[in-house]
Amino acid sequence: MYLGAPLPHDAIVIRGRPDLNLVLNGGVAGDDATVAALINIVPRLLAGAPGVRLMTELAVPAWQNPGRG
């Protein structure tokens, strides 16, 4: 994506049965996605051992519904 793109969008294509073709009109702002990723990794950082860590050493972040007990 770039500034002034005529039809900004993000697209996801998944080949399978059935194939999925998703288009997000307007796209997903990179800044918003970066902030979301940082917020979602905080609990894993706090639970990790002290020291310098690689992203590959942390559990993959996943959304959890706070409304479900």
C-alpha distances in whole Angstrom, upper triangle without the diagonal:
4,7,9,7,10,10,7,8,8,11,14,17,20,23,26,29,28,24,21,18,16,13,12,12,10,8,10,9,10,13,14,14,15,18,19,19,22,24,24,25,28,31,31,31,34,35,35,37,37,36,33,31,28,26,27,30,29,29,26,25,26,26,29,31,33,35,36,39
4,6,6,9,10,8,10,12,15,18,21,24,27,30,33,31,28,25,22,20,17,15,14,11,11,12,11,11,13,16,16,17,19,21,21,23,25,26,27,30,33,33,32,35,37,37,39,39,37,34,33,30,28,30,33,32,32,29,28,29,29,32,33,35,37,39,42
4,6,9,11,9,12,14,17,21,24,27,30,33,36,34,31,28,24,22,19,17,15,12,12,13,12,13,14,16,17,18,20,22,23,24,26,28,29,31,34,34,34,37,39,39,41,41,39,36,35,33,30,32,35,34,34,31,30,30,30,34,34,36,38,40,43
4,6,9,8,12,15,18,21,24,28,30,34,36,34,31,28,24,22,18,17,14,11,13,15,14,15,17,19,20,21,23,25,26,28,29,30,32,34,37,37,37,40,42,42,44,44,43,40,38,36,33,35,38,37,37,34,32,33,32,35,36,38,39,41,45
4,6,5,9,12,14,18,21,24,27,30,32,30,27,24,21,19,15,14,12,10,11,14,13,15,17,19,19,21,23,24,25,27,29,30,31,34,37,37,37,40,41,41,44,44,42,39,38,35,32,34,37,36,36,32,31,31,31,34,35,37,38,40,44
4,6,10,13,15,19,21,25,27,30,32,30,27,24,20,19,15,14,11,10,12,15,16,18,20,21,22,24,26,27,28,30,32,32,34,36,39,39,40,42,44,44,47,47,46,43,41,38,35,37,40,39,38,35,33,33,32,36,36,38,39,41,45
4,6,10,12,16,18,22,24,27,29,26,23,21,17,15,11,11,8,7,9,13,14,17,19,19,20,22,24,24,26,28,30,30,32,34,37,37,38,41,42,42,45,45,44,41,39,37,34,35,38,36,36,32,31,30,29,33,33,35,36,38,42
4,7,10,14,16,20,23,26,28,26,23,20,16,14,10,9,7,5,6,9,10,13,15,16,16,19,21,21,22,25,26,26,28,31,33,33,34,37,38,38,41,42,41,38,36,33,30,31,35,33,32,29,27,27,26,30,30,32,34,35,39
4,6,10,13,17,20,22,24,22,19,16,13,10,7,5,5,5,4,8,10,12,15,15,14,17,20,19,20,23,24,24,26,29,31,31,32,35,36,36,39,40,39,36,34,31,28,29,32,30,29,26,24,24,23,27,27,30,31,33,36
4,7,10,13,17,20,22,20,17,14,11,8,6,5,7,7,5,7,10,11,14,14,12,15,18,17,17,21,22,22,23,26,28,28,29,32,33,33,36,37,36,33,31,28,25,26,29,27,26,22,21,21,21,24,25,28,29,31,34
4,7,10,13,16,18,17,13,10,7,6,4,6,9,10,8,10,13,14,18,17,15,18,21,19,19,23,24,23,25,28,30,29,31,34,34,34,37,38,37,35,32,29,25,26,29,28,26,22,22,21,21,25,26,29,30,31,34
4,7,10,13,15,14,11,8,6,5,7,8,12,14,11,12,15,16,19,18,15,18,21,19,19,22,24,22,23,27,28,27,29,32,32,32,35,37,36,33,30,27,24,24,27,25,24,20,20,19,20,23,24,27,29,29,32
4,6,10,12,11,8,6,5,6,9,12,14,17,15,16,19,19,23,22,19,22,24,22,22,25,27,25,26,30,31,30,32,35,35,34,37,39,38,35,32,29,26,25,28,27,25,22,22,21,22,25,26,30,31,31,34
4,6,9,9,6,5,7,9,12,14,18,20,17,18,21,21,25,24,21,23,26,23,22,26,27,25,26,29,30,29,31,34,33,33,36,38,38,35,32,28,25,24,27,26,24,21,21,20,21,24,25,29,30,30,33
4,7,7,5,7,9,11,15,18,21,23,21,22,25,25,28,27,24,26,29,27,26,29,30,28,29,33,33,32,34,37,36,36,38,41,40,37,34,31,28,26,29,28,26,23,24,23,24,27,28,32,33,32,35
4,5,5,7,11,13,17,20,23,26,24,24,28,27,31,29,26,29,31,28,27,31,32,29,30,34,34,32,35,37,36,36,39,41,41,39,35,32,29,27,30,29,27,24,25,23,24,27,28,32,33,31,34
3,5,8,12,15,18,21,24,27,25,26,30,30,33,31,29,31,33,30,30,33,34,31,32,36,35,34,37,40,38,38,41,44,44,42,38,35,32,30,33,32,29,26,27,25,26,28,29,32,33,31,34
4,6,10,13,16,19,22,25,24,25,28,29,32,30,28,30,32,30,29,33,33,30,32,36,36,34,37,40,39,39,42,45,45,42,39,36,32,31,34,32,30,26,27,25,25,27,28,32,32,31,34
4,7,10,13,17,19,22,21,22,25,26,29,28,25,28,30,28,27,31,32,29,31,34,35,33,36,39,38,38,41,43,43,41,37,34,31,29,32,31,29,25,26,24,25,27,28,32,32,32,35
4,6,10,13,16,19,17,18,22,23,26,24,22,25,27,25,24,28,29,26,28,32,32,31,34,36,36,36,39,41,41,39,35,32,29,28,31,29,27,24,24,22,22,24,25,29,30,29,32
4,7,10,13,16,14,16,20,21,24,23,21,24,26,24,24,28,28,26,28,32,33,32,34,37,37,37,40,42,41,39,36,33,29,29,32,30,28,25,24,23,23,26,26,30,31,31,34
4,7,10,13,11,13,16,18,21,19,17,21,23,21,21,25,25,24,26,29,30,30,32,35,35,35,39,40,40,37,34,31,28,28,31,29,27,23,22,21,20,23,24,27,28,28,32
4,6,9,8,11,14,16,19,18,17,20,22,20,21,25,25,24,26,30,31,31,33,35,36,36,40,41,40,38,35,32,29,29,32,30,28,25,24,22,22,25,25,28,29,30,33
4,6,5,7,11,13,16,15,14,17,19,17,19,22,23,22,24,27,29,29,31,33,34,35,38,39,39,36,33,31,27,28,31,29,27,24,22,21,20,23,23,26,27,28,32
4,5,9,11,14,17,16,16,19,20,19,21,24,25,24,27,30,31,32,33,36,37,37,41,42,41,39,36,34,30,31,34,32,31,27,25,24,23,26,26,28,29,31,34
4,7,9,12,14,13,14,17,18,18,20,22,23,23,26,28,31,31,32,34,36,37,40,40,40,37,35,33,29,31,34,31,30,27,25,24,23,26,26,28,29,31,35
4,6,9,12,11,11,14,16,15,17,19,20,21,23,25,28,28,29,31,33,33,36,37,36,34,31,29,26,27,30,28,27,23,22,21,20,24,24,26,28,30,33
4,6,9,7,7,10,12,12,13,16,17,17,19,22,24,24,25,28,29,30,33,33,33,30,28,26,23,24,27,25,24,20,18,18,17,21,21,23,25,27,30
4,5,5,6,9,10,11,13,15,16,17,19,21,24,24,25,27,29,29,32,32,32,29,27,25,22,24,27,25,24,21,19,19,19,22,23,24,27,28,31
4,5,5,6,9,10,10,12,14,15,17,19,22,22,22,25,27,27,29,29,28,26,24,22,19,21,24,22,22,19,17,18,18,22,23,25,27,29,32
4,5,5,6,9,10,11,12,14,16,17,20,21,21,23,26,26,28,28,27,25,23,22,19,22,24,22,22,20,18,19,18,22,23,24,26,28,31
4,5,5,6,9,10,11,12,14,16,19,20,20,22,24,25,28,28,28,26,24,23,20,22,24,21,21,18,16,16,15,18,19,20,23,25,27
4,6,5,6,9,10,11,12,15,17,18,18,21,23,23,26,26,26,24,22,20,17,19,21,19,18,15,13,14,13,17,18,20,22,24,27
4,5,5,6,9,10,11,13,16,16,16,19,21,21,24,23,23,20,19,17,14,17,19,17,17,15,13,14,15,18,20,21,24,26,28
4,5,5,6,9,10,11,14,15,15,17,20,20,23,23,23,21,19,19,16,19,20,17,18,16,13,14,14,17,18,19,22,24,26
4,5,5,6,9,10,13,14,15,17,18,19,23,23,23,22,20,19,16,18,19,16,16,13,10,11,10,13,15,16,19,20,22
4,6,5,6,9,12,12,12,15,16,17,20,21,21,19,16,15,12,14,16,13,13,10,8,10,10,14,16,17,20,21,23
4,5,5,7,10,11,10,12,15,15,18,18,18,16,15,14,12,15,15,13,13,12,10,12,13,15,18,18,21,23,24
4,6,6,8,10,10,12,14,15,18,19,20,18,17,17,14,17,17,14,14,13,9,11,11,13,15,14,18,20,21
4,6,7,8,10,11,13,14,18,19,20,19,16,16,13,15,15,12,11,9,6,7,8,10,12,13,17,17,19
4,6,5,6,9,10,11,14,15,16,15,13,12,10,12,12,8,8,8,6,9,10,12,15,16,20,20,21
4,5,5,6,9,10,13,14,15,15,13,14,12,15,14,10,11,11,9,12,12,13,16,16,19,20,21
4,5,5,6,9,12,14,16,16,14,15,13,15,14,10,10,11,9,11,12,12,15,14,18,18,18
4,5,5,6,10,12,13,13,11,12,10,12,10,7,7,9,8,11,13,13,17,16,20,20,20
4,5,5,8,9,10,11,9,11,10,12,10,8,9,11,11,14,16,16,20,19,23,23,23
4,6,8,9,11,13,12,14,14,16,13,11,12,14,13,15,17,17,20,19,22,22,22
4,7,9,12,13,12,14,14,15,12,10,10,13,13,15,17,16,19,19,22,22,21
4,6,9,10,9,11,11,12,9,8,9,13,13,16,18,19,22,22,25,25,24
4,7,9,8,12,13,14,10,10,13,16,17,20,22,23,26,25,29,28,27
4,7,8,12,14,15,12,12,15,18,19,22,24,25,28,27,31,31,30
4,6,10,13,14,12,13,16,19,20,23,26,27,30,29,33,33,32
4,7,10,12,10,11,15,17,18,22,25,26,30,30,33,33,33
4,7,8,7,8,12,14,15,19,22,24,27,27,31,31,31
4,5,5,7,11,12,14,18,21,23,27,28,31,31,31
4,5,5,8,9,11,14,17,20,24,25,28,28,29
4,6,8,8,11,15,18,21,24,26,29,28,29
4,7,9,12,15,19,20,24,25,29,28,28
4,6,8,12,15,17,20,21,25,24,24
4,6,9,12,14,18,19,22,21,21
4,6,10,12,16,18,21,20,21
4,7,9,13,15,18,18,19
4,6,10,12,15,15,16
4,7,9,12,12,14
4,6,9,8,10
4,5,6,9
4,6,7
4,6
4
